[in-house]
Amino acid sequence: MGLPTSKGRNLLFYHYQLDLRKRLFLDEFGLFLGRRRKRFVVRRKGKVAEEVPADDVEAIVLMSKGVAVSEDAVRLAIDRRVQIVHAYHSGWPYAFTIPTFLSGSVETRRQQFLAYSDERGVELAKAFVIGKLTNQSNLLKLLSKSRQRTQPRLANELYGHAVGVDHVADRLGEIRGFEVDAVRLDIMNLEAGAARFYWSGIARVLPSELGFRGRDPGGTDPFNVLLNYGYGILYGEVWKAVYYAGLDPFAGFLHADRPGKPSLVLDLIEEFRQQVVDRSIVSLIARRRLGDEGIFEEGLPEGEKPILSKAVRHLVAEAIVKRLGDEVAFEGKKLALSSIILRQARKVARYLRGTIRAYTPFVQRW
Amino acid sequence: MGLPTSKGRNLLFYHYQLDLRKRLFLDEFGLFLGRRRKRFVVRRKGKVAEEVPADDVEAIVLMSKGVAVSEDAVRLAIDRRVQIVHAYHSGWPYAFTIPTFLSGSVETRRQQFLAYSDERGVELAKAFVIGKLTNQSNLLKLLSKSRQRTQPRLANELYGHAVGVDHVADRLGEIRGFEVDAVRLDIMNLEAGAARFYWSGIARVLPSELGFRGRDPGGTDPFNVLLNYGYGILYGEVWKAVYYAGLDPFAGFLHADRPGKPSLVLDLIEEFRQQVVDRSIVSLIARRRLGDEGIFEEGLPEGEKPILSKAVRHLVAEAIVKRLGDEVAFEGKKLALSSIILRQARKVARYLRGTIRAYTPFVQRW
């Protein structure tokens, strides 16, 4: 199994081109984000390491404790609608810096709350999960297809797991209800059933040394920690999409039973996890760019939760951001995945306001 | 007329004790906010200028372009629920750094949106404005009382203005409606009528050199600019109260016709403007701590909007924050004004959820 590339090890900070707009990840002690006119300036020990025009930047992700940001840069980011994300080393955002104005109309939020008590909430919750399950199945089928010649037995197995997920998705489609509270448990039970097919399928394509025994957000095995990191980046993207569509991040449908959690973000992220994150990380492992060694930082105190090594963090962020830039066919158009995320959030808003009759989840063909 | 104190001029940054919790205002080029364990550390040119335990800090207000903040400090602030405000030099917040979790329940927001279409919205809109008008009247009566011996004619005049406001407030109480959209115009017309009585009364106690001709948020005369600065600080306090009560800042009742504006913050601030800001600034002028000279920064380019001088900004912030710490009798208790702001936001939430039958605005006796 290959170690992370040495290239990754030497990065001080990094950005990735995407849709002509970049994400600036500041993930190393001692970096300083400043401003020079309409440009962001990254400095290290007082020396300019990079200058980027603000209009070329999509988001600034601050992931390290040793990073500092000037208020000039914050002002520029807010003026230019550049998202500022404050994230843990695990990749999970713990804060956002948001403007005091709101995009979108309050009417969207009003309808969002009304929809909680009518059939729209049911339809959205179902659509998010049907999207998730269809993408789970499609990813398994893709993994099956690419192994048909080399590992025909494994390919058949994976296809079988996909069919298992498909059956669950069919049953989801039959769920009816007048409000989401009445059907949440049914939806979540089916979701859990599909998850068993899906993750046991994914486990089959991973090296057994990784010790992956199923998805567990609190798990300390490499694959679960890698997923968490990837989902953290995706979560920032989905949050931004939800926020700029004028939706309330905290008023979801499926995950609404979690007080204080941004439940609509957790709802909408479901249909993107597989194609954006799972696929990227499985691919990194399959291409042996990630192995079972060198994944975690070494020398952490006993009992501490494992942290991905810097090289691996860079590798995963690079892969996810590159993937967000991939153009994918959806609803008759070819669009970057990051644009599809923004569109899907706006589609939720339009569905809630009654501009469109149905919400169709994002699905990528295999 | 006295100039601002030289004491104010020499402050690098400043904090004010309040309820045992401080506000850190970072308002000078070159300041750096860092962290040492559970303490905020303010540095100037690398030297520690002050250390404050995080639990002693209520809010961090970043008001200058030359200020920088470490991510360590941001993390500490979010962990300890210290508010981070990003404000223009005019005092107006343009961004907040907010945690990705929400306090309060989504049910509060749901009811907030439902209330827009029922009588609760009418009652809240009326209550906010009745609070505002009663405080306007009470402040005029206070100013009248304190001038009764020295300037009896002015005292009578001020009392007359107060009675004018009272009459408008009485008519407000008579407004009935099934939803706020149906009564907004009536309420706002009465509010405007009261404003004429109020501000022409306030103008009578100001030195004519200040050239105050009535409240105008875009006005460039000293008193209007001073008010803007004070309202900016108050606005941050009210935003925090609204946010932590679990309310949606953008879904107000009275100011709901302003898309993208945090209309509930603009609603709730109404009952606090007079006693927190107007009174403090009138008092600074009456005590000759603010004159008509030295108020604005000098040497600004032709045509630029005037900016308060640093000494004056410090003086006003000090006065407002001191005022927020003043204990005031309200509903049978003596509480700091800053605590009353938090309580009033929670009271709005409780009224919306149906825990209490009526929302009574904050009013300070004279």
Contacts between the chains, C-beta under 8 A, distances in Angstrom:
chain1	res1	chain2	res2	distance
A	32	B	68	7.2
A	34	B	68	7.8
A	62	B	71	5.1
A	62	B	74	7.7
A	64	B	71	6.5
A	65	B	70	7.6
A	65	B	71	5.6
A	65	B	72	4.6
A	65	B	75	6.7
A	66	B	70	7.6
A	66	B	71	7.5
A	66	B	72	7.4
A	67	B	70	7.1
A	67	B	71	4.6
A	68	B	32	7.2
A	68	B	34	7.8
A	68	B	68	5.1
A	68	B	69	6.4
A	68	B	70	4.4
A	68	B	71	6.8
A	69	B	68	6.5
A	69	B	69	6.0
A	69	B	71	7.3
A	70	B	65	7.6
A	70	B	66	7.6
A	70	B	67	7.1
A	70	B	68	4.4
A	71	B	62	5.1
A	71	B	64	6.5
A	71	B	65	5.6
A	71	B	66	7.5
A	71	B	67	4.6
A	71	B	68	6.8
A	71	B	69	7.3
A	71	B	86	6.6
A	72	B	65	4.6
A	72	B	66	7.4
A	74	B	62	7.7
A	74	B	86	5.6
A	74	B	95	6.7
A	75	B	65	6.7
A	75	B	86	7.3
A	75	B	94	7.2
A	78	B	86	7.3
A	78	B	94	5.9
A	78	B	95	4.8
A	84	B	97	7.9
A	86	B	71	6.6
A	86	B	74	5.6
A	86	B	75	7.3
A	86	B	78	7.3
A	86	B	97	7.1
A	93	B	100	5.6
A	94	B	75	7.2
A	94	B	78	5.9
A	94	B	99	6.5
A	94	B	100	5.8
A	95	B	74	6.7
A	95	B	78	4.8
A	95	B	97	5.4
A	95	B	98	6.3
A	95	B	99	5.3
A	95	B	100	6.2
A	96	B	97	7.3
A	96	B	98	6.2
A	96	B	100	6.7
A	97	B	84	7.9
A	97	B	86	7.1
A	97	B	95	5.4
A	97	B	96	7.3
A	97	B	97	4.5
A	97	B	98	7.8
A	98	B	95	6.3
A	98	B	96	6.2
A	98	B	97	7.8
A	98	B	98	6.0
A	99	B	94	6.5
A	99	B	95	5.3
A	100	B	93	5.6
A	100	B	94	5.8
A	100	B	95	6.2
A	100	B	96	6.7
A	100	B	239	7.5
A	100	B	262	6.0
A	101	B	260	4.6
A	101	B	261	6.8
A	101	B	262	7.8
A	102	B	250	4.6
A	102	B	260	5.0
A	102	B	261	7.8
A	102	B	262	7.4
A	103	B	260	6.8
A	105	B	259	5.9
A	106	B	250	5.8
A	106	B	251	5.3
A	106	B	256	6.8
A	106	B	259	7.2
A	106	B	263	7.6
A	109	B	113	6.5
A	109	B	248	6.6
A	109	B	250	7.3
A	109	B	251	6.3
A	110	B	113	4.5
A	110	B	116	6.5
A	110	B	251	7.3
A	113	B	109	6.5
A	113	B	110	4.5
A	113	B	113	4.3
A	113	B	114	7.1
A	114	B	113	7.1
A	114	B	114	7.8
A	116	B	110	6.5
A	239	B	100	7.4
A	248	B	109	6.6
A	248	B	248	6.5
A	250	B	102	4.6
A	250	B	106	5.7
A	250	B	109	7.3
A	251	B	106	5.3
A	251	B	109	6.2
A	251	B	110	7.3
A	256	B	106	6.8
A	259	B	105	5.9
A	259	B	106	7.2
A	260	B	101	4.6
A	260	B	102	4.9
A	260	B	103	6.8
A	261	B	101	6.8
A	261	B	102	7.7
A	262	B	100	6.0
A	262	B	101	7.8
A	262	B	102	7.4
A	263	B	106	7.5
